[in-house]
Amino acid sequence: GAGVSQSPSNKVTEKGKDVELRCDPISGHTALYWYRQSLGQGLEFLIYFQGNSAPDKSGLPSDRFSAERTGGSVSTLTIQRTQQEDSAVYLCASSPGMNTEAFFGQGTRLTVV
Amino acid sequence: GENVEQHPSTLSVQEGDSAVIKCTYSDSASNYFPWYKQELGKRPQLIIDIRSNVGEKKDQRIAVTLNKTAKHFSLHITETQPEDSAVYFCAASRPPWEAAGNKLTFGGGTRVLVKP
């Protein structure tokens, strides 16, 4: 079956513009994670959705970042008024939600110029 | 919340030697500890995981050990090969029925270079 899909693969945007990054998790997976990875760096936690529970937003770096998950499936990460420091690879992952393997998407490489 | 520390940040080994990466975690309620491998330009992928009801797990050349008392776990790669060169991440999470359960917290990563 299909894995976790993210779109777009690459996004170049001008400083100050808003961007939306999309994640299609594996069907039936109740847990969905967003991480940010700067070049050569680790996986910075952003936000976590688990079923119908309130999302854990503790990793969002500022109020310019928000995310939603509609119908327990597709998730969108929105960055408003992008800054150059937002440039990174944004990775989405999903899991069945029972402390089992999380599957990562291929990521969206965001470049703010 | 959970905090996961990973050491070393970089590791260079000769082909055929062993590599060991260590992680410590802060949340005694954590019970699931996966390890992910990320090759250059690719997505992280699970290579092995361990749950708190066992102390060691092996899969061919890789093994993971867990010390719940000390709250640390380690990845061991034996007979290293050039294709083992990658960044390795450890992670920890609480049981799904606990508050903040199933949320994966990652260590900072270890860049492993296997020299031929």
Interface residues (C-beta under 8 A of the other chain):
Chain A: A31 Y33 Y35 Q41 G42 L43 F45 Y48 Q50 D56 S58 L91 A93 S95 G97 M98 N99 E101 A102 F104 G105 Q106 G107
Chain B: G1 N31 Y32 P34 R43 P44 Q45 L46 D49 R51 F89 S93 P95 P96 A100 G101 N102 K103 L104 T105 F106 G107 G108 G109
